[in-house]
Amino acid sequence: MSGTWANSTFFADSERPPAAPPAGFNGVLTRQQWRDVIDFSHAVDAPVVTSFAISAGTRGVEGRWTSEQARQLLAFTKSTGGRIAAAELMNEPDLPAIGGAPAHYDAAAYGRDFATFRAFMKDTAPDVTILGPGTIGTGAEARARFAVSAAGIDAVSYHHYGALSARCFGDRTARQALSDQWLARTGKTFAFYRTLRDRLAPDKPIWLTETAETACGGNRWAATFTDTFRYLDQLGRLAKAGVQVVMHNTLAAIDYGLLDERTHLPRPNYWAALLWRRLMGTTVLDAGVGEQPGLHIYAHCARDMPGGIAMLVINNDRRIRRRLTLPAASQRYTLASEKPVDGNVQLNGSTLALGASDQMPALDGKPTPAGAIVFAPATITFLTVANAGNTNCR
C-alpha cells in the first residue's frame, strides 16, 4: 500500500477526517479506509508493506522529516490488530519533484531523513523490515539515493517499468509486447541494482516492490493476455536471478490491475498469478535448457509436492511452434488466447471465468505422457511432474 500519492497523504488523526487535506498534504487517508486495508490483509493472509508521507506537512525545523505521521499510522495499525511487515521511507525518492518532496530535495537531504526514519523504526517498530531506497531509475539519482541509505536497510527495494504508457506519451505498441528485447528489460534493471547491492549492501535480499506493464497506468493491452508473457517471464527471470519478492501494481486500478476496477472480475494476469502461486514453489532449479530466442523455460520445485518439479514454458514467438522432451509424465496447464488483445484467456482450451456466484473455475491440468511436448506459438504452459524425485525438493 504505497505509491506516489502516499508521499503527500495525511493520515487522519481521528475518526472524523478533515474535509480537506491539512497544509502540506495533498490527500487524506481515513482511519476507516486503513481499517479496511487491515481487514483485507487478514482475509487474504498477506501482511502489509507500505511507505510514509514525506511532504511539507511532515517537516519540522530546517525542513527535516518528522515521524509523527508515521507514528500515528503504526500505532493505529497495531491497535486494530494489523501488521506492517516492511516499510520504505518514501516512494521513489529519485523522482522528488513529482513525488511531493520539498524543493531541491537532493540525495543528502534524503540520506539525512532516512537516518531519522531508520532510528525511529528501530525504536518504535523493530520487527518491521526496513526497505530502501525504493527508487525507479537506473542513473545517477538512483545511485546517490542507494549510497546514502544502504547502511541502514534490511533489504534492497527498487521499482521497474520497462517504459511509459501511451497516456504519458510512451511509444510502446502491442506488437512489441512479446519480443525478447522487451521481456529482457526487467533483467537489465535488476542487474543495475544487484551491482549496487553487491558493492554497498552485500548479502542483503532484493525485493522488486513495484512493477507492471508500463508506468503511468499501463497501456490498454496491460489488461489482456498480451501482457501475461511479460508478467510470468518477469517472475521466472527474477526468481532465477535471486529476487525474493515481486509486487505487482496494482490489484484493481487502471489498465494494469489484476482485477477490473469496476467489475472486480479477474483479468488474464490474475489467472497467471494464481497458477504461479499454486504450482511454482520457492526453490529455483536449473531447467537444463539453454536460452534461445522466442522460448523461455524456468524450473522450480513444485509447490506442496515433495520431490516434484514445476516448469514454466513461454513460447513468445508468434509464428513458430516449439518442442520439449520430458522423460516423465506430467500435468499440463496451457494458457492461450485466440485474440490476445480481447481480454480473455483459455486454460487448456477452456475460457477462464468466474461462475454465476463468483465460484472459482477448476484449474485442472491435462495428463500428458512422457516424450515430446509441442507448444503452439504465443502460448504459456506450466508443467508439473509429481514423481520427479528431485532431491532438492524434499
Buried (B, 14 or more C-beta within 10 A) or exposed (E): BBBBBBBBBBBBBEEEBEEEBEEBBBBBBBBEEBBEBBEEBEEEEEEBBBBBBBBBBBBEEEBEBBBBBBBBBBEBBEEEEBBBBBBBBBBBBBBBEEBBBBEEBBBEBBBBBBBBBBEBBEEBBEEBBBBBBBBBBBEEBBBBBBBBBBEBBBBBBBBBBBBBBBBEEBEBEBEEBBBBEBBEBBBEBBEBBBEBBEEBBEEBBBBBBBBBBBBBBBBBBBBBBBBBBBBBBBBBBBBBBEBEBBBBBBEBBBBBBBBBEEEEEBBBBBBBBBBBEBBBBEBBBEBEBEEEEBBBBBBBBBBEBEBBBBBBBBBBBEEEEBEBEBEBEBBBBBBBBEEBBEBBBBBBEEEBEEEEEEEEBEBEBEEBEEEEBEBEBBBBBBBBBBEBEBEEBE
